[in-house]
Amino acid sequence: MAPVIKTANRIANVEEYYFSKKLAEVRSLDRPELRVINLGIGSPDQAPSPATIDALNATAREAGSHGYQSYKGIPAFRQAIARFYQRVYSTTLDPETMILPLMGSKEGIMHISMAYINPGDEVLIPDPGYPTYSSVANLVGATLRTYSLREDRNWGVDIDELRKQDLSKVKLMWVNFPHMPTGRVASREELKALVDLAREHGFLLVNDNPYSLILNDHPMSLLSVEGAEEVALELNSLSKSHNMAGWRIGWVAGKKEFIDAVLKVKSNMDSGMFLGLQQAAAEALDNNGREWFEKLNGLYAERKRVATQLLDVLGCTYAAEQSGLFVWAKAPDAVADVGKWIDEILYGTKVFITPGFIFGEGGRRYIRISLCATVEKLNEALDRIQRFQKGVEVVEEKTNGTTR
């Protein structure tokens, strides 16, 4: 009889990431005659700038580019991040001590948690919010405490409610502004209140900030807030704003002591980022300027227009002002089970929409549509759903390239 090899206790309360499982199911429905339209994930479908790709290629062709790199990243990349923060957020960072390149923000969530969380420490997590915050907290043995973001408060943090609670065991608080999935942008006053709360109770405040340049006229860094340097770190990346999600390039920024602690973990987990990626990232940060973002946001604004038409057809309600790569909407009251409703749409139309329950209890009545699909695909999804609602079978017609 084969021995029973048990898994570690740390994964007992951790589920496989929703999209890891669900996208396999979605792919299984894909057929040449009727392709699935995936409106679920925020994976940009546009390419990085040509100059960014050229920088990668030029470095990759050099024989000396393929060895291990510094755990802290090359100076040129860190300096480009510092210039980016000064130009975009009016925030000064020392590139030698306050910036640590990462292989995407998701890596940073784990590294920060491993550097600062002991088993039993409490971690404040937004509900609704990015599921990885909870998953990583479970993996490191933290005690999870959610704080509710509610539609009747325009998805803002209720600081007064937090002040009434015993926060003595809180070690870390995750915030994410502009917020995913709701698209909420926090004001400077709200961020200052969060900084003050962290300073009063002595916990680390971490802002996950990848969406600040997408459909947002006033990008802001938490580190620009007075007093934030004492208690805060910020994650950022090129995934969304520079169309480089698959390149896995991001960073964490904050004061030297915090960065050094994260580096202790990171340096034991990888052997540095490929030089070509770092050179390309520096190129993107320095030279994707106003024209780049105006064009990108014009594209997303047009897609958002069609996405809201689709939501109207579904009978959903939503806020007009939302930042980021998604539109967050409340399902009709007549829908008893949003998850079941989403599956009915998926199997009836081959259109996949994300159910809000994956972001926490506060998202149970909501859905999320990604803007990472072309206007043509969004219109196609709209057409399929309209026909499905009328009881017309959704099949592929060879004329006009339109689903019938």
Residue pairs with C-beta under 8 A, 6 or more apart in sequence:
10 138
10 139
10 140
10 141
11 139
13 138
14 135
14 138
14 139
15 135
17 131
17 132
17 135
18 131
18 358
19 40
19 41
22 40
22 352
23 38
23 40
23 41
26 36
26 38
26 40
26 346
26 352
27 36
29 36
29 346
29 347
29 350
30 36
30 350
31 350
33 395
33 396
34 350
34 394
34 395
34 396
34 403
35 350
36 346
36 350
36 351
36 352
37 350
37 351
37 352
37 373
37 377
37 380
37 381
37 384
38 352
38 370
38 373
39 307
39 351
39 352
39 353
39 354
39 369
39 370
39 373
39 378
39 381
40 352
40 353
40 354
40 368
40 370
41 354
41 370
41 372
42 180
42 240
42 245
42 324
42 325
42 326
42 370
42 371
42 372
43 245
43 246
43 370
43 372
44 239
44 240
44 243
44 244
44 245
44 325
44 372
45 372
45 373
45 374
46 243
46 296
46 299
47 53
47 243
48 242
48 243
48 244
48 247
48 280
48 284
49 242
49 283
49 284
49 287
49 288
49 292
51 283
51 284
51 287
52 242
52 244
52 280
52 281
52 283
52 284
52 288
53 280
54 283
55 276
55 279
55 280
55 282
55 283
56 276
56 277
56 279
56 280
57 276
58 279
59 65
59 275
59 276
59 279
59 280
60 66
60 276
65 274
65 275
65 276
66 274
66 275
67 275
68 271
68 272
69 271
69 272
69 273
69 274
69 275
69 278
70 272
71 263
71 266
71 267
71 270
71 271
71 272
72 78
72 100
72 101
72 263
73 99
73 100
73 101
73 251
73 272
73 273
73 278
74 275
74 278
74 279
74 282
75 95
75 96
76 278
76 279
76 282
77 101
77 278
77 279
77 281
77 282
78 95
78 96
78 99
78 101
79 95
79 282
80 281
80 282
80 283
80 285
80 286
81 93
81 95
81 99
81 101
81 251
81 253
81 285
82 92
82 93
82 94
82 95
82 98
82 99
83 285
83 286
84 285
84 286
85 91
85 92
85 93
85 221
85 223
85 253
86 92
86 93
88 212
88 213
88 219
88 221
89 212
89 219
89 220
89 221
89 223
89 224
90 224
91 221
91 223
91 224
93 99
93 223
93 253
94 256
97 255
97 256
97 259
98 253
98 254
98 255
98 256
98 259
99 251
99 252
99 253
99 259
100 251
100 252
100 253
100 259
100 262
100 263
100 266
101 249
101 250
101 251
101 273
101 278
101 281
102 108
102 111
102 235
102 237
102 249
102 250
102 251
102 252
102 266
103 248
103 249
103 250
103 270
103 273
104 237
104 239
104 248
104 249
104 250
105 208
105 210
105 235
105 236
105 237
105 239
105 250
106 132
107 248
107 250
107 266
107 269
108 235
108 250
108 251
108 252
108 262
109 132
109 133
109 136
109 208
109 235
110 136
110 139
111 252
111 262
111 265
111 266
111 269
112 172
112 204
112 206
112 233
112 235
112 252
112 262
113 123
113 136
113 137
113 139
113 140
113 142
113 172
114 140
114 265
115 261
115 262
115 264
115 265
116 171
116 172
116 204
116 261
117 123
117 137
117 140
117 141
117 142
117 171
117 172
118 141
118 171
119 140
119 141
119 142
120 141
120 142
120 143
120 169
121 142
121 143
121 169
121 170
121 171
121 172
122 142
122 143
122 144
122 145
122 167
122 169
122 170
122 171
123 133
123 137
123 142
123 143
123 144
123 145
123 170
123 171
123 172
123 173
123 174
124 145
124 146
124 147
124 162
124 170
124 172
124 173
124 174
124 203
125 133
125 134
125 137
125 144
125 145
125 146
125 147
125 174
126 133
126 146
126 147
126 149
126 157
126 174
126 175
126 176
126 179
126 360
127 146
127 147
127 148
127 149
127 359
127 360
127 361
127 362
127 363
128 149
128 181
128 182
128 356
128 359
128 360
128 362
128 363
128 366
129 146
129 149
129 174
129 176
129 179
129 180
129 359
129 360
130 174
130 176
130 180
130 208
130 359
131 358
131 359
131 360
133 174
134 144
134 360
137 144
138 144
142 171
142 172
143 169
145 170
146 360
146 361
147 157
147 158
147 161
147 162
148 158
148 362
149 155
149 156
149 157
149 179
149 182
149 184
149 362
150 158
150 362
151 330
154 184
154 319
155 179
155 182
155 184
156 184
156 186
156 190
157 175
157 186
157 190
157 193
157 194
159 190
159 193
159 194
159 197
162 197
163 197
167 197
167 201
167 203
168 201
170 201
170 203
171 203
171 204
172 203
172 204
172 205
172 206
173 194
173 197
173 198
173 203
173 204
173 205
173 206
174 206
174 208
175 186
175 194
175 205
175 206
175 207
175 208
175 222
176 207
176 208
176 209
177 184
177 185
177 186
177 190
177 191
177 207
177 209
177 220
177 222
178 184
178 185
178 186
178 209
178 211
178 212
178 214
178 216
178 323
178 324
179 185
179 186
179 324
180 211
180 324
180 326
181 326
181 328
181 354
181 356
181 359
181 363
181 366
181 368
182 319
182 322
182 328
183 215
183 319
183 321
183 322
183 323
183 324
183 326
183 327
183 328
184 322
184 323
185 216
185 218
185 323
186 220
188 220
188 225
191 207
191 220
191 222
191 225
191 228
192 225
192 226
192 227
194 205
194 222
195 205
195 222
195 225
195 226
195 227
195 228
195 231
195 232
196 227
197 205
198 204
198 205
198 231
198 232
199 227
199 230
199 231
202 231
203 231
204 231
204 232
204 233
204 258
205 222
205 228
205 231
205 232
205 233
206 232
206 233
206 234
206 235
207 221
207 222
207 232
207 233
207 234
207 235
208 234
208 235
209 221
209 222
209 234
209 235
209 236
210 235
210 236
210 237
210 239
210 240
210 241
210 250
211 240
211 241
211 323
211 324
211 325
212 219
212 220
212 221
212 236
212 241
212 323
213 219
213 240
213 241
213 293
214 240
214 241
214 296
214 297
214 300
214 323
214 324
214 325
215 297
215 300
215 301
215 304
215 322
215 323
215 324
216 323
216 324
221 234
221 253
222 228
222 232
222 234
223 229
223 232
223 234
223 253
223 254
225 232
229 254
229 255
230 255
232 254
233 252
233 253
233 254
233 258
233 262
234 252
234 253
234 254
235 250
235 251
235 252
236 250
236 251
236 253
237 249
237 250
237 251
238 244
238 247
238 249
238 250
238 281
238 284
238 285
239 245
239 247
239 248
239 249
239 250
240 324
240 325
241 288
241 293
241 296
242 284
242 285
242 288
243 296
244 281
244 284
247 277
247 280
247 281
248 277
249 273
249 277
249 278
249 281
252 259
252 262
253 259
300 325
300 371
302 375
303 371
303 373
303 374
303 375
303 378
304 322
304 327
304 371
306 375
306 378
306 379
306 382
307 327
307 369
307 371
307 378
308 318
308 320
308 327
309 382
310 369
310 378
310 381
310 382
310 385
311 318
311 327
311 329
311 369
313 382
313 385
313 386
313 389
314 329
314 331
314 332
314 367
314 385
315 331
315 332
315 334
316 329
316 330
316 331
316 332
316 367
317 329
317 330
318 327
318 328
318 329
318 330
319 328
322 328
325 370
325 371
325 372
326 368
326 369
326 370
326 371
327 368
327 369
327 371
328 356
328 366
328 367
328 368
329 366
329 367
329 368
329 369
330 365
330 366
331 338
331 341
331 365
331 366
331 367
335 341
338 355
338 356
338 357
338 364
338 365
338 366
338 367
339 355
339 357
342 352
342 353
342 354
342 355
342 367
345 351
345 353
345 385
345 388
346 352
346 353
348 388
348 394
349 381
349 384
349 385
349 387
349 388
349 394
350 384
350 394
351 381
351 384
351 385
353 367
353 368
353 369
354 367
354 368
354 369
354 370
355 363
355 366
355 367
356 363
356 364
356 365
356 366
356 367
356 368
357 363
357 364
359 366
359 368
373 381
380 402
380 403
383 402
383 403
384 394
384 403
387 393
387 394
387 403
387 404
388 394
392 404
394 403
394 404
395 403
395 404
396 403
396 404
397 403
397 404
